Amino acid sequence: MTVLLSDQRVVQTSEDVVAVRQAVRLRAVELGFNLVDQTKIVTAASELARNTLQYGGGGQVTIEGIERLGRRGLRLTFEDKGPGIADIEMAMRDGFTTGSGLGLGLSGARRLSNEFQIDSQPGQGTRVVITRWR
Amino acid sequence: MERIPILKMGNFLLVTVQVDMHDRLAMTLQEDLTSKIVATHARGVLIDISALEIVDSFIGRMLADIAAMSRILDAETVVVGMRPAVAITLVELGLSLPGVRTALNVERGMDLLKARIKERLADDGTA
């Protein structure tokens, strides 16, 4: 796998979430994603960046354009050093939330991505990696 | 402070969202709109989202909340102009906006609002 481009953003405010959306859109366009695929990856990024801010207390996002076996994709890594998730299986369920949202952030972002990986340790933080292929 | 403008047109309030809203801005719109419904005695709210490139769960919930709040305040809400890619993504995300009336464009939205308000006034007359 080759990394074609890499970009990092901090997520500390709700304006940063908007900036992440715009940066992801820009990269998706550069990689030649069609409009529906752009919309899906940007929406997934918005959900996960908000989680980083609200539940992780802020963190960072790495946006990478990648190529594997001649296919191009966008890989997004969301990292925070927040309280972590005690029960990942529960957190992945539609409608489950410990906050005030709809509980669609994680489960929705997974549906909008081709690959989804989550690592979290209570007290250590959370890392979510999603990839959408062109 | 940054705000989304709300226009009054007869009995209706018209909101055209033209910026990529951050969450606090969306919350401010919700508060401004409910205050304005009460202040202007508006019977209908039309929200044009044709400029929005995405609707995530937060914006989706805001739209549903505005519809519910305006209903309690005796006004109807119609959301118009959703882009096809946004509609596809919203459903895949798991959000089908129950309780939110939608129309393809502003013109059809206006017609829908007028019809709904007429219906409600007729219902009130017979009660």
Interface residues (C-beta under 8 A of the other chain):
Chain A: T13 S14 E15 V17 V18 R21 Q22 R25 L35 V36 Q38 T39 K40 V42 T43 S46 E47 R50 D94 G101 L102 L104 G105 S107 G108 R111 L112
Chain B: D20 M21 H22 D23 R24 E53 I54 V55 D56 S57 F58 G60 R61 R83 P84 A85 V86 I88 T89 E92 L93 G94 L95
